[in-house]
Amino acid sequence: MQTPERISSEKLLQRFIRYAKIWTTSDPHGTGSPTTSRQWELLHLLASELEEMGVAVELDDQGFLIGRLSARGVGPGASTVGFMAHVDTSPDVSGKDVSPIIHRRWQGTAIELKNSVILDPERMTDLASRKGDTIITSDGTSLLGADDKAGIAEIMAAIEYLQANPELPHGPLEIIFTPDEETGKGMDRFPRDRIQSRCCYTLDGDESGTLEAECFTAYRADISFFGVAAHPGRARGRLVNAISMLGSFLGMLPRSESPEATDGRYGFYHGVEVSGHTEKAELTMILRDFEMDEVERRVEALRSFASALEAAYPGGKVKVAWVKQYLNMRDAFKKDPLVVDLARKAVSSLGLNPIMTSIRGGTDGARLSELGIPTPNLFTGGHNFHSLSEWASLEVMTYAAETILALALLWGEIESPPPS
């Protein structure tokens, strides 16, 4: 593998800021694809920029953008490899009017933003470890959008570098940008039949050098509570309050199995949205764990809670519906271990220590792995996603872009066919 010169950090920074300023928040209640029309602005910009680089582009009416870069300087047996990121940002925190602030050669002091948002290195060990880096934050009124615009910028920077250095050999590449990852349903309409890649890499991680080849198995529970309405002045023996039922149900959940009480390999129940009135109330929950039997245990527990609640509220009814969101992707790499091995090699080639971790969440790569394209997740340099205190290190972002470049070159040297 030829060792390229370092990708320009300043060009990468300006690219990221350009993308971060575009409002692309998705909507979990939206029914279209994308769920918000504002995601189209970034998709059209990316399509235009790829075309200017000489990349063949397909942008369909569902918001899936696929760029294709032909092989050069390698044998006919080189595999197609994809790089993937999502254009939307989380609806948990405002993504409108993002105003990035650049803290050059940050000296390790607390970073104070608007709305009393403070990034304190004494409490944020990941931040403390990046003393001396150029740190990028929002102004405290919105998220930053490093999730996942850092990943987008890194992919674009690597492709730009390849196109500017035609002496570098590489196999066929696919660049894939998707909508609505944050809603958990963006991949429902993914055009699998248009993808030629043997494997893919999402750029949606955080800490420098991390490589994630395992994630949660994820289910969503939609729980409806049906009460009986009555005038509150004459409610005794008649009223069954659906709101009270919902509150009692939440009280049955073990607090030791909540997101705020778990870490490592422990999963959880998590209530994410409630709505309703006296006669009907609704609760949306997510269930997460690395092991399917633990998810199934929690599913059965919710069923038991529902039955107990109906007994406690005569006349009331509880309905529980389930949606599988994604599965742990670890088994996808057993048939083709080269996917992870080359990622480790790419990270090591930059002088970094590859760190194998598990995602306490999921990516579009989990769904893509289910569809037969093994897709581990790479670091981006972003941290504190889905929050006003989100930040990114430009130095780590540059390493991420160079990891993409190294992978493109490494895969160009491989002519072994994918396992059947």
Backbone torsions as a table, in degrees:
resi	resn	phi	psi	omega
1	MET	NA	127.2	174.0
2	GLN	-68.8	141.2	178.1
3	THR	-93.5	111.8	-177.8
4	PRO	-76.1	159.4	170.6
5	GLU	-67.4	162.7	-175.8
6	ARG	-67.0	135.2	175.3
7	ILE	-63.8	142.2	-177.5
8	SER	-66.8	115.8	178.3
9	SER	-65.1	-38.6	-177.6
10	GLU	-66.4	-41.6	177.2
11	LYS	-65.0	-38.6	176.9
12	LEU	-62.9	-42.8	179.6
13	LEU	-60.4	-48.1	-178.9
14	GLN	-64.5	-36.1	177.4
15	ARG	-64.6	-46.2	-179.8
16	PHE	-61.1	-45.6	-179.6
17	ILE	-61.2	-39.8	178.4
18	ARG	-59.3	-43.0	-179.6
19	TYR	-73.4	-39.9	-175.8
20	ALA	-62.1	-30.1	-177.6
21	LYS	-75.1	-12.0	-179.5
22	ILE	-86.2	126.7	-178.0
23	TRP	-75.6	115.0	-176.8
24	THR	-132.4	23.6	179.8
25	THR	-55.4	132.5	176.8
26	SER	-90.6	171.3	-175.4
27	ASP	-129.5	112.5	-178.3
28	PRO	-63.0	-17.1	178.6
29	HIS	-95.5	-6.1	-179.8
30	GLY	-67.6	147.0	-178.0
31	THR	-108.5	-12.5	179.6
32	GLY	-87.0	-179.8	174.4
33	SER	-137.6	109.5	1.5
34	PRO	-68.3	164.2	-179.9
35	THR	-74.2	-16.8	175.4
36	THR	-132.7	136.8	-177.7
37	SER	-66.9	-23.1	-177.1
38	ARG	-66.0	-18.0	177.0
39	GLN	-67.0	-23.0	-179.1
40	TRP	-63.1	-32.0	-177.4
41	GLU	-59.1	-46.4	179.6
42	LEU	-70.9	-39.3	179.1
43	LEU	-59.8	-44.5	179.8
44	HIS	-66.7	-37.6	178.0
45	LEU	-63.4	-45.2	179.9
46	LEU	-63.9	-40.7	177.5
47	ALA	-60.3	-43.7	179.7
48	SER	-64.2	-44.0	-178.5
49	GLU	-66.8	-38.3	177.3
50	LEU	-65.0	-42.2	178.6
51	GLU	-62.0	-38.0	177.6
52	GLU	-64.4	-27.4	177.0
53	MET	-80.9	-7.3	-177.6
54	GLY	90.8	19.7	179.5
55	VAL	-94.2	133.3	175.2
56	ALA	-71.5	132.1	-171.4
57	VAL	-124.8	137.7	169.9
58	GLU	-124.3	124.1	175.2
59	LEU	-125.3	110.3	-174.9
60	ASP	-88.7	177.6	-174.7
61	ASP	-79.4	1.1	175.4
62	GLN	-99.6	-4.6	178.4
63	GLY	93.9	17.2	177.3
64	PHE	-98.6	122.4	-177.7
65	LEU	-108.7	125.9	178.4
66	ILE	-125.8	120.7	174.4
67	GLY	-106.7	144.5	-178.4
68	ARG	-126.6	130.3	178.4
69	LEU	-119.7	120.1	-176.8
70	SER	-69.3	155.1	177.9
71	ALA	-68.2	155.2	172.9
72	ARG	-151.7	137.8	174.3
73	GLY	71.0	17.4	179.9
74	VAL	-131.3	167.9	-179.6
75	GLY	-72.5	167.3	-177.0
76	PRO	-69.4	-12.5	-177.6
77	GLY	-91.0	3.2	-178.5
78	ALA	-66.0	136.1	-178.0
79	SER	-79.8	149.0	171.2
80	THR	-76.2	135.7	-179.2
81	VAL	-129.0	141.2	-178.3
82	GLY	-112.8	154.0	172.3
83	PHE	-128.5	134.5	-164.6
84	MET	-136.9	141.2	174.1
85	ALA	-152.1	164.5	-178.1
86	HIS	-112.7	146.1	-174.4
87	VAL	-88.1	-20.9	-175.5
88	ASP	-83.2	158.9	172.7
89	THR	-116.9	164.2	-173.0
90	SER	-67.1	138.8	173.3
91	PRO	-78.1	-0.9	-179.3
92	ASP	-64.5	-31.8	-177.8
93	VAL	-136.8	148.8	-178.6
94	SER	-55.8	135.2	174.1
95	GLY	-115.3	15.5	-178.7
96	LYS	-91.9	142.9	176.7
97	ASP	55.2	48.3	177.4
98	VAL	-67.8	129.1	179.4
99	SER	-121.8	90.2	-178.1
100	PRO	-64.4	142.0	175.2
101	ILE	-118.2	132.7	-178.0
102	ILE	-103.5	122.0	179.5
103	HIS	-109.6	92.2	-173.5
104	ARG	-77.1	139.7	179.3
105	ARG	46.0	53.2	-177.5
106	TRP	-55.4	131.3	-171.2
107	GLN	-98.6	11.4	172.4
108	GLY	94.3	4.1	177.4
109	THR	-86.7	161.7	178.4
110	ALA	-60.1	139.6	178.7
111	ILE	-100.0	116.4	-177.2
112	GLU	-103.3	125.8	-178.8
113	LEU	-117.1	-178.9	177.4
114	LYS	-65.3	168.1	177.7
115	ASN	59.2	27.6	178.3
116	SER	59.9	25.8	176.1
117	VAL	-80.4	123.7	-178.6
118	ILE	-126.7	127.6	172.6
119	LEU	-97.8	102.1	-172.5
120	ASP	-102.1	112.5	-178.5
121	PRO	-63.0	-20.8	177.6
122	GLU	-70.0	-24.1	178.1
123	ARG	-103.6	-19.7	-177.8
124	MET	-113.5	92.7	-175.4
125	THR	-66.0	-33.1	177.7
126	ASP	-62.2	-40.8	178.0
127	LEU	-67.0	-44.1	-178.6
128	ALA	-57.7	-33.2	-178.2
129	SER	-72.1	-10.3	-177.4
130	ARG	-104.4	22.8	176.6
131	LYS	-55.3	133.3	-177.7
132	GLY	95.7	-14.9	178.6
133	ASP	-79.3	165.7	166.8
134	THR	-85.1	115.0	-177.1
135	ILE	-103.6	135.6	179.7
136	ILE	-113.9	130.1	176.1
137	THR	-131.5	172.3	165.8
138	SER	-83.2	-174.9	176.3
139	ASP	-89.2	4.2	179.4
140	GLY	98.1	-4.8	179.6
141	THR	-99.9	-4.9	-178.2
142	SER	-154.3	170.9	167.4
143	LEU	-70.7	170.6	178.1
144	LEU	-87.8	-39.4	-178.5
145	GLY	92.8	15.4	173.5
146	ALA	-59.6	-27.7	171.4
147	ASP	-93.0	90.5	14.8
148	ASP	-132.6	30.8	-177.3
149	LYS	-74.8	-19.4	169.7
150	ALA	-64.0	-45.1	178.1
151	GLY	-61.1	-42.4	178.3
152	ILE	-61.2	-48.4	-178.2
153	ALA	-61.4	-38.0	-179.4
154	GLU	-67.3	-42.4	176.8
155	ILE	-62.4	-46.7	-178.7
156	MET	-63.3	-39.1	179.5
157	ALA	-65.0	-40.5	179.9
158	ALA	-66.7	-41.6	179.1
159	ILE	-66.2	-41.7	177.3
160	GLU	-59.0	-42.2	-179.6
161	TYR	-64.7	-44.0	178.6
162	LEU	-59.0	-43.4	-177.6
163	GLN	-70.0	-27.8	179.2
164	ALA	-83.1	-9.4	-178.5
165	ASN	-129.4	75.7	-172.5
166	PRO	-65.8	-10.2	177.8
167	GLU	-76.3	-11.6	-178.5
168	LEU	-83.2	120.4	-179.0
169	PRO	-82.3	143.9	177.0
170	HIS	-157.3	157.6	175.7
171	GLY	-80.7	-175.7	177.9
172	PRO	-64.0	137.0	-178.7
173	LEU	-123.8	145.3	172.2
174	GLU	-120.8	133.1	176.6
175	ILE	-109.9	121.2	-171.5
176	ILE	-124.3	120.4	175.0
177	PHE	-118.0	130.4	-172.1
178	THR	-120.5	153.7	173.2
179	PRO	-93.5	162.2	161.4
180	ASP	62.8	26.5	176.3
181	GLU	-61.4	-35.7	-175.7
182	GLU	-69.7	-18.3	178.6
183	THR	-84.4	-13.5	-177.3
184	GLY	81.4	1.5	-178.0
185	LYS	-128.6	11.3	-178.6
186	GLY	-62.7	-31.7	-176.8
187	MET	-84.2	-0.8	-178.9
188	ASP	-59.6	-29.7	-177.2
189	ARG	-114.6	21.4	-176.6
190	PHE	-63.3	133.4	-176.8
191	PRO	-82.2	72.7	-176.8
192	ARG	-54.9	-35.4	-175.9
193	ASP	-68.9	-12.9	179.8
194	ARG	-94.8	-3.7	-176.0
195	ILE	-97.2	129.9	-178.1
196	GLN	-106.0	-5.4	-171.6
197	SER	-66.1	138.8	170.5
198	ARG	-68.0	-38.6	178.1
199	CYS	-150.6	170.8	-179.5
200	CYS	-143.4	160.8	175.9
201	TYR	-130.4	122.5	171.6
202	THR	-84.4	144.6	172.8
203	LEU	-108.2	90.0	-172.3
204	ASP	-152.3	21.2	-179.4
205	GLY	-101.9	-162.2	-175.0
206	ASP	-129.0	-85.0	-166.3
207	GLU	-63.6	145.3	-178.6
208	SER	-52.0	128.6	175.3
209	GLY	85.0	-4.1	-175.9
210	THR	-76.3	142.7	177.6
211	LEU	-133.8	122.8	-173.9
212	GLU	-115.7	118.0	179.9
213	ALA	-121.7	21.9	176.0
214	GLU	-149.8	145.1	179.3
215	CYS	-146.2	174.8	174.6
216	PHE	-62.8	153.1	157.4
217	THR	-89.7	135.0	-168.8
218	ALA	-127.1	128.9	171.6
219	TYR	-125.2	151.6	172.0
220	ARG	-114.2	139.2	176.5
221	ALA	-115.1	125.5	174.5
222	ASP	-106.9	111.8	-171.3
223	ILE	-114.9	124.4	-178.7
224	SER	-111.9	135.2	179.9
225	PHE	-115.9	124.7	-176.8
226	PHE	-112.6	115.8	178.9
227	GLY	-103.1	-167.4	176.7
228	VAL	-128.7	119.0	-176.9
229	ALA	-78.6	148.3	175.1
230	ALA	-159.3	156.1	176.6
231	HIS	-61.7	129.4	-175.4
232	PRO	-62.2	-23.2	178.2
233	GLY	-76.3	-17.1	179.2
234	ARG	-131.2	41.7	-169.7
235	ALA	-90.2	-16.5	-174.2
236	ARG	-59.7	127.8	179.4
237	GLY	77.3	-0.8	-178.4
238	ARG	-121.0	-47.2	-172.8
239	LEU	-72.8	132.9	168.0
240	VAL	-123.9	106.8	-171.7
241	ASN	-86.8	114.6	-178.5
242	ALA	-63.2	-32.0	178.6
243	ILE	-66.5	-41.8	176.6
244	SER	-63.4	-38.8	177.6
245	MET	-60.4	-44.9	-179.6
246	LEU	-62.1	-43.6	178.9
247	GLY	-61.8	-41.4	178.4
248	SER	-65.0	-37.5	178.5
249	PHE	-62.0	-46.0	178.2
250	LEU	-60.1	-35.7	179.7
251	GLY	-67.7	-18.4	178.2
252	MET	-80.2	-17.8	-176.9
253	LEU	-70.7	134.4	180.0
254	PRO	-69.3	120.2	-177.9
255	ARG	-63.9	-24.0	179.0
256	SER	-72.3	-10.0	178.4
257	GLU	-117.2	43.3	176.0
258	SER	-109.6	161.9	179.1
259	PRO	-57.2	-37.8	-176.5
260	GLU	-74.5	-8.8	-178.6
261	ALA	-113.8	3.4	-175.0
262	THR	-128.4	156.1	172.3
263	ASP	-157.4	-170.4	179.2
264	GLY	58.0	-126.7	-176.1
265	ARG	-100.4	11.9	179.0
266	TYR	-86.9	133.0	178.8
267	GLY	-91.7	-170.4	-173.2
268	PHE	-161.9	165.4	162.2
269	TYR	-98.7	145.4	179.3
270	HIS	-149.7	114.2	173.4
271	GLY	-77.4	127.0	-175.1
272	VAL	-115.2	-17.4	-179.3
273	GLU	-162.0	140.5	175.2
274	VAL	-132.4	152.2	174.5
275	SER	-158.7	164.4	173.6
276	GLY	143.3	-172.1	179.8
277	HIS	-151.1	-171.4	-172.5
278	THR	-56.6	-40.2	-172.3
279	GLU	-85.9	-28.7	-179.9
280	LYS	-149.6	133.9	176.2
281	ALA	-134.1	151.6	-177.0
282	GLU	-132.2	142.8	-179.7
283	LEU	-130.5	130.7	172.7
284	THR	-107.9	128.9	179.7
285	MET	-127.7	155.7	169.3
286	ILE	-120.1	143.8	177.7
287	LEU	-116.5	132.3	-176.1
288	ARG	-137.1	138.5	171.4
289	ASP	-168.3	157.7	177.1
290	PHE	-77.4	-21.9	-176.5
291	GLU	-111.7	132.4	-178.1
292	MET	-62.2	-36.0	-178.7
293	ASP	-65.7	-28.9	176.3
294	GLU	-73.1	-37.4	174.7
295	VAL	-62.9	-44.7	179.9
296	GLU	-62.8	-36.4	176.1
297	ARG	-61.1	-42.0	-179.6
298	ARG	-70.1	-35.2	175.1
299	VAL	-58.9	-47.6	179.8
300	GLU	-64.7	-35.0	178.4
301	ALA	-64.5	-41.3	178.7
302	LEU	-64.4	-37.6	176.1
303	ARG	-62.1	-41.9	179.3
304	SER	-65.6	-41.0	177.7
305	PHE	-60.7	-40.6	-179.7
306	ALA	-63.1	-43.4	179.6
307	SER	-65.1	-41.3	178.8
308	ALA	-64.1	-36.6	-179.1
309	LEU	-67.8	-40.2	177.6
310	GLU	-62.8	-34.6	177.7
311	ALA	-69.9	-34.1	-178.0
312	ALA	-78.6	-22.0	-179.0
313	TYR	-124.4	78.2	-178.7
314	PRO	-54.3	130.9	-177.3
315	GLY	95.6	-19.0	177.3
316	GLY	-86.3	153.9	179.6
317	LYS	-131.0	149.0	177.3
318	VAL	-129.6	129.9	177.5
319	LYS	-118.9	130.1	-179.5
320	VAL	-118.6	123.9	177.7
321	ALA	-119.9	149.7	-173.7
322	TRP	-122.8	146.4	173.2
323	VAL	-135.3	122.5	173.3
324	LYS	-75.2	128.3	-179.6
325	GLN	-98.8	-50.0	174.5
326	TYR	-163.4	163.4	-178.3
327	LEU	-113.6	157.8	173.9
328	ASN	-55.9	128.1	-172.5
329	MET	-88.8	1.9	-170.8
330	ARG	-60.1	-36.2	-176.5
331	ASP	-68.3	-19.2	-177.3
332	ALA	-66.3	-21.6	-174.7
333	PHE	-95.0	-4.9	-179.4
334	LYS	-69.0	-34.9	-179.4
335	LYS	-78.1	-25.4	-176.5
336	ASP	-137.4	71.8	-176.0
337	PRO	-65.1	-15.7	179.4
338	LEU	-60.8	-27.2	-178.7
339	VAL	-59.4	-45.8	179.3
340	VAL	-80.9	-37.3	-178.9
341	ASP	-59.8	-43.2	-179.6
342	LEU	-70.8	-31.0	176.1
343	ALA	-64.9	-42.4	175.8
344	ARG	-59.6	-44.4	-178.7
345	LYS	-63.5	-39.5	179.6
346	ALA	-63.7	-44.9	179.1
347	VAL	-63.6	-43.9	-179.1
348	SER	-63.2	-33.0	-177.9
349	SER	-64.0	-17.6	179.2
350	LEU	-94.0	3.9	-178.4
351	GLY	83.1	12.4	178.7
352	LEU	-97.8	157.4	176.0
353	ASN	-93.2	114.2	178.2
354	PRO	-63.1	131.0	-178.5
355	ILE	-118.1	110.6	178.4
356	MET	-82.1	120.6	179.5
357	THR	-133.1	169.8	176.2
358	SER	-111.0	140.2	-178.2
359	ILE	-82.5	122.0	171.0
360	ARG	-84.5	63.8	-176.7
361	GLY	168.2	-151.5	179.3
362	GLY	-152.2	171.3	176.5
363	THR	-136.7	172.6	171.8
364	ASP	-58.8	-24.6	179.2
365	GLY	-64.2	-29.0	176.5
366	ALA	-64.2	-43.6	178.2
367	ARG	-68.3	-39.3	-179.9
368	LEU	-66.0	-36.2	176.7
369	SER	-63.6	-38.5	175.2
370	GLU	-60.9	-31.7	-178.5
371	LEU	-84.2	5.3	173.5
372	GLY	100.3	5.9	177.8
373	ILE	-116.5	100.0	-176.9
374	PRO	-59.8	129.8	-170.3
375	THR	-141.0	89.5	173.4
376	PRO	-74.9	171.7	-175.4
377	ASN	-114.8	135.5	-179.9
378	LEU	-108.4	159.8	-180.0
379	PHE	-70.9	156.6	176.7
380	THR	-125.6	-18.3	-175.2
381	GLY	94.7	-2.4	176.7
382	GLY	-87.3	155.0	-178.9
383	HIS	-146.1	163.1	177.5
384	ASN	54.9	44.8	-179.0
385	PHE	-58.2	154.8	177.3
386	HIS	64.8	33.8	-178.0
387	SER	-149.6	164.1	176.2
388	LEU	-69.8	-18.9	-178.4
389	SER	-97.9	18.7	177.8
390	GLU	-60.7	142.5	179.0
391	TRP	-150.5	164.9	178.3
392	ALA	-143.9	149.5	174.9
393	SER	-100.8	124.1	179.8
394	LEU	-64.9	-36.4	179.7
395	GLU	-62.9	-42.5	179.1
396	VAL	-71.2	-36.0	175.0
397	MET	-58.6	-39.9	179.3
398	THR	-65.6	-41.9	175.1
399	TYR	-60.1	-38.8	179.9
400	ALA	-63.4	-44.1	177.9
401	ALA	-61.8	-38.9	179.9
402	GLU	-71.5	-28.4	174.2
403	THR	-64.7	-41.5	176.3
404	ILE	-59.9	-46.6	179.3
405	LEU	-60.3	-45.8	179.4
406	ALA	-61.8	-39.5	178.4
407	LEU	-64.6	-42.0	178.9
408	ALA	-59.6	-40.5	-179.9
409	LEU	-72.3	-41.4	-180.0
410	LEU	-62.6	-45.3	-179.5
411	TRP	-64.8	-27.7	176.8
412	GLY	-65.8	-19.8	179.8
413	GLU	-87.9	-9.5	-175.0
414	ILE	-98.6	125.8	176.8
415	GLU	-118.5	9.3	177.9
416	SER	-74.7	137.5	179.8
417	PRO	-69.6	155.5	176.4
418	PRO	-65.9	151.2	178.7
419	PRO	-63.9	144.7	-179.1
420	SER	-83.4	NA	NA
